Amino acid sequence: MVALVKRRAADLVDTALDLGIVPGFSAIGYRTRKRLFSWDAERLEGRSVMVTGANAGIGKSIALELSRRGAKVHMVCRNPDKGEAAREEIALESGVDPHLHICDLSSLASVRDFATAFAAGDQALDVLINNAGVMPPEHQKTDEGFELIFATNVLGPFLLTELLLPKLRQSENGRVVMMSSGGMYSSDFKLDDPELEKRDYDPPRFYAQSKRAEVMLADEWQDREAGGGVAFCSMHPGWANTDGVSDALPAFNKVMGPILRTGAEGGETAVWLSGASPDEAPGGEFYMDRKPRPKHRIPGTRESAEDRRRLFELCESLTSAAPD
């Protein structure tokens, strides 16, 4: 009875933190929940996990913690020098050598080359964490003609996931994690303007739409994969103090800096999801701090099942039409 009362009290505190936004998304929420629910650092021997954007920020923290817990880690990085430096640092700190792969998520040709080769190889894959993301200060287009945020945060991860699905289906507990952002709460997805070409460039707004798309795609994959053995989920890391945040949102970083999470705290849920069973962490949910959270908080941002289907088919069309 005492344990049940404590659990209910902890759940009430957790809900209050979540409703409060600032305490819930900050380090206050993370550290309070970790203490309330006594999280264990589960071992992950035998799990093969791929992390994109693994040379810096939250992605690097995820790769390091996965290695410390015994997982076989595949780091996917765009820059060979930065990737190798991060790989060496993780190997030194964890005592485990992660595998480094070079792939530019903004380039569909690069994604196709890498994923096709990996899928054809003999290395197992249990978990794909689509973490890589960008929010450049100025409007940019890729060599393939796509707006850079849309290409890196949506199309690249979509194509990578689709090409690696056959490999993931071979796992007894396959999982795909889409690393979204709390910023997605402020946005819907403009299906009539997916790259926001009709609007002036506003980095946070473009980024938020891309992060909404990631949640929508995870839900659509979950519906389509029913019975296929792979669980799809999305998550957000809370507000973490990374170079990406400080560069893209200096004012936010200055004001909120004292209570921002570390990269490791932001990535902890992704590490937990990498080892969780379908019963512990079902697909189709949006997680933060090891619990499903609401996917919508602001009126006008809720999509329909038809919207998710149309976004998925748009991504299929754009990625298949891109040159090899």
C-alpha positions in Angstrom: 0.0 0.0 0.0 2.8 2.4 0.9 4.6 1.7 -2.4 1.3 2.3 -4.3 0.8 5.6 -2.5 4.4 6.7 -3.3 3.9 5.8 -7.0 0.7 7.8 -7.3 2.4 10.7 -5.6 5.3 10.5 -8.0 2.9 10.3 -11.0 1.1 13.5 -9.7 4.4 15.3 -9.5 5.4 14.1 -12.9 2.1 15.4 -14.4 2.5 18.7 -12.7 6.0 19.1 -14.1 4.7 18.2 -17.6 1.9 20.8 -17.4 4.3 23.4 -16.2 6.4 23.2 -19.4 9.5 25.1 -18.0 10.1 22.9 -15.0 9.2 19.7 -17.0 11.4 20.4 -20.0 14.3 21.7 -18.0 16.9 19.9 -15.9 14.6 20.4 -13.0 12.1 17.9 -14.5 14.7 15.4 -15.5 16.4 15.3 -12.2 13.2 15.2 -10.2 11.8 12.3 -12.3 15.0 10.3 -12.1 14.9 10.5 -8.3 11.2 9.9 -8.0 11.2 6.8 -10.3 14.7 5.4 -9.4 15.7 4.8 -13.0 18.2 2.0 -13.6 21.0 2.1 -16.1 20.1 -1.1 -17.9 22.9 -3.1 -19.6 22.6 -3.3 -23.4 24.9 -6.2 -24.4 23.7 -7.8 -27.6 21.9 -4.6 -28.9 23.2 -3.0 -32.1 22.2 0.7 -32.2 22.7 3.3 -35.0 22.8 6.9 -34.0 22.8 9.7 -36.6 24.5 13.0 -35.8 26.7 11.2 -33.3 29.7 13.4 -33.2 28.3 16.2 -31.1 25.6 17.3 -28.7 22.9 14.9 -27.7 23.8 12.4 -30.4 27.4 12.1 -29.0 26.0 11.7 -25.5 23.7 8.9 -26.6 26.5 7.1 -28.4 28.7 7.4 -25.4 26.1 6.1 -22.9 25.1 3.2 -25.3 28.8 2.2 -25.4 29.1 2.4 -21.7 26.2 0.0 -21.3 27.6 -2.5 -23.7 25.7 -1.9 -26.9 27.4 -2.1 -30.3 27.2 1.4 -31.6 27.2 2.6 -35.2 27.9 6.4 -35.3 26.6 8.1 -38.5 28.4 11.4 -39.0 28.7 13.9 -41.9 32.2 15.2 -41.2 34.9 12.5 -41.2 37.4 14.4 -39.0 34.8 15.4 -36.3 33.3 11.9 -36.5 36.7 10.2 -35.9 37.6 12.6 -33.1 34.2 11.8 -31.4 34.7 8.0 -32.0 38.1 8.1 -30.4 36.8 10.0 -27.4 33.9 7.7 -26.9 36.2 4.6 -27.2 38.5 6.1 -24.6 35.8 6.9 -22.1 33.7 3.8 -22.5 36.4 1.2 -23.3 34.3 0.1 -26.3 35.1 0.9 -29.9 32.0 2.3 -31.8 31.8 2.0 -35.6 32.0 5.2 -37.6 30.1 5.6 -40.8 30.2 8.8 -43.0 26.9 9.9 -44.4 25.4 13.4 -45.0 21.7 13.2 -44.1 21.0 16.3 -46.2 22.0 14.4 -49.3 19.7 11.7 -50.5 22.4 10.3 -52.7 24.7 10.0 -49.7 21.9 8.4 -47.6 21.1 6.0 -50.4 24.7 4.9 -50.9 25.3 4.4 -47.2 22.1 2.7 -46.3 22.1 0.4 -49.3 25.6 -0.8 -48.4 24.8 -1.3 -44.7 21.6 -3.2 -45.5 23.5 -5.5 -47.8 26.1 -6.3 -45.2 26.2 -8.9 -42.5 26.0 -6.5 -39.5 22.9 -6.7 -37.3 20.8 -3.7 -36.5 18.3 -3.5 -33.6 17.7 0.2 -33.2 17.9 3.3 -35.4 18.0 6.6 -33.6 17.3 9.4 -36.1 18.9 12.2 -34.1 20.7 14.3 -36.7 19.2 17.7 -37.3 20.1 21.2 -38.4 18.7 24.8 -38.0 20.9 27.1 -40.0 20.7 30.9 -39.5 20.2 31.6 -43.2 18.0 29.9 -45.8 19.9 27.2 -47.7 19.2 24.7 -50.4 20.9 21.4 -51.0 22.6 20.4 -54.2 19.5 18.3 -54.9 17.3 21.4 -54.6 15.6 20.9 -51.2 15.4 23.4 -48.3 18.2 22.3 -46.0 16.2 21.8 -42.8 13.5 19.8 -44.6 16.2 17.7 -46.3 18.2 16.9 -43.2 15.5 16.6 -40.6 12.7 14.9 -42.7 13.7 13.5 -46.1 17.1 12.1 -45.1 15.9 10.2 -42.0 12.8 9.0 -44.0 15.0 7.5 -46.7 17.5 6.0 -44.2 14.7 4.4 -42.3 13.0 2.9 -45.3 16.2 1.4 -46.6 17.2 -0.1 -43.2 13.8 -1.5 -42.4 14.6 -5.0 -43.9 17.6 -5.1 -41.5 15.6 -3.9 -38.5 12.9 -6.5 -39.2 15.4 -9.2 -38.6 15.8 -8.1 -35.0 13.7 -9.7 -32.3 13.0 -6.3 -30.9 13.6 -3.7 -33.6 12.9 -0.1 -33.0 13.1 3.3 -34.7 13.4 6.4 -32.6 12.7 9.8 -34.1 14.4 12.6 -32.1 11.9 15.4 -32.3 11.8 18.6 -30.2 9.5 20.4 -27.8 9.4 23.1 -30.4 7.2 20.9 -32.5 4.3 21.7 -30.2 4.1 25.2 -31.8 3.6 23.8 -35.3 1.4 21.9 -37.6 2.7 20.6 -40.9 1.8 22.6 -44.1 1.2 19.8 -46.6 0.5 22.5 -49.3 3.9 24.1 -48.5 6.2 21.4 -47.1 9.4 23.4 -47.5 7.7 26.7 -46.5 8.6 28.3 -49.7 5.7 30.7 -49.4 7.1 32.1 -46.1 10.0 34.2 -45.2 12.8 32.1 -43.7 12.4 31.8 -39.9 14.8 29.2 -38.5 12.8 28.2 -35.4 9.5 28.0 -37.4 11.1 25.9 -40.2 12.7 23.7 -37.6 9.5 23.2 -35.6 7.6 22.1 -38.8 10.3 19.5 -39.5 10.1 18.2 -36.0 6.3 17.9 -36.3 6.8 15.9 -39.4 9.1 13.5 -37.6 6.3 12.7 -35.1 3.8 12.3 -37.8 6.0 9.9 -39.8 6.7 7.8 -36.7 3.0 7.4 -36.2 2.4 6.5 -39.8 5.2 4.0 -39.8 3.8 2.4 -36.7 0.4 2.0 -38.3 1.9 0.6 -41.5 4.3 -1.8 -39.7 1.6 -3.4 -37.6 2.7 -7.0 -37.1 6.1 -6.4 -38.8 8.1 -6.5 -35.6 9.6 -3.0 -35.6 8.3 -0.4 -33.1 8.3 3.3 -34.2 8.3 6.0 -31.6 9.2 9.7 -31.3 10.6 11.6 -28.4 11.9 15.0 -27.3 14.9 15.6 -25.1 13.6 18.5 -23.2 15.7 21.7 -23.3 19.3 20.7 -23.4 22.4 22.9 -23.4 24.2 21.9 -26.6 26.3 23.9 -29.1 23.4 23.6 -31.6 21.0 25.4 -29.2 23.5 28.0 -28.2 24.3 28.8 -31.9 20.8 28.7 -33.2 19.0 30.3 -30.2 21.5 32.4 -28.3 18.9 34.5 -26.5 17.0 31.4 -25.3 20.3 29.8 -24.2 21.3 32.9 -22.3 18.0 33.2 -20.4 17.5 29.5 -19.7 21.1 28.4 -19.5 21.2 27.8 -15.7 18.4 25.2 -15.9 19.1 23.6 -19.3 19.7 19.8 -19.3 23.1 18.3 -20.2 23.3 16.4 -23.5 23.4 13.2 -21.5 20.2 14.1 -19.7 18.5 15.0 -23.0 19.5 11.7 -24.6 18.7 9.4 -21.7 15.3 8.5 -22.9 16.7 7.4 -26.3 19.2 5.2 -24.5 16.3 3.7 -22.4 14.2 3.2 -25.5 17.1 1.3 -27.2 16.7 -1.5 -24.6 13.0 -1.3 -23.7 10.6 -4.1 -24.7 7.4 -3.3 -26.7 5.4 -3.7 -23.5 7.7 -1.3 -21.6 7.7 1.3 -24.4 5.1 0.7 -27.0 5.5 2.1 -30.5 3.3 5.0 -31.6 4.0 7.1 -28.6 5.9 10.4 -28.1 8.3 10.1 -25.1 10.1 12.4 -22.8 11.8 11.2 -19.6 10.7 7.6 -20.1 7.0 8.3 -20.3 4.6 9.0 -23.2 3.7 12.6 -23.4 1.0 14.6 -25.3 1.7 15.1 -29.0 -0.4 18.3 -29.2 -0.7 21.2 -26.8 -1.8 24.1 -28.9 -5.1 24.3 -30.9 -4.7 24.1 -34.7 -1.6 21.8 -34.6 -3.4 18.5 -34.7 -3.1 16.4 -37.8 -5.5 13.7 -39.1 -4.6 10.2 -40.2 -5.1 11.4 -43.8 -2.5 14.1 -43.2 0.0 11.6 -42.0 -0.6 9.4 -45.0 -0.2 12.3 -47.3 3.1 13.3 -45.7 4.4 9.8 -45.9 3.5 9.5 -49.6 5.1 12.9 -50.2 8.3 11.7 -48.7 8.2 8.5 -50.7 7.7 10.6 -53.9 10.5 13.1 -53.2 13.1 10.5 -52.0 12.4 8.1 -54.9 12.5 11.0 -57.4 15.9 12.2 -56.2 18.9 11.2 -58.4 21.0 8.2 -57.4 
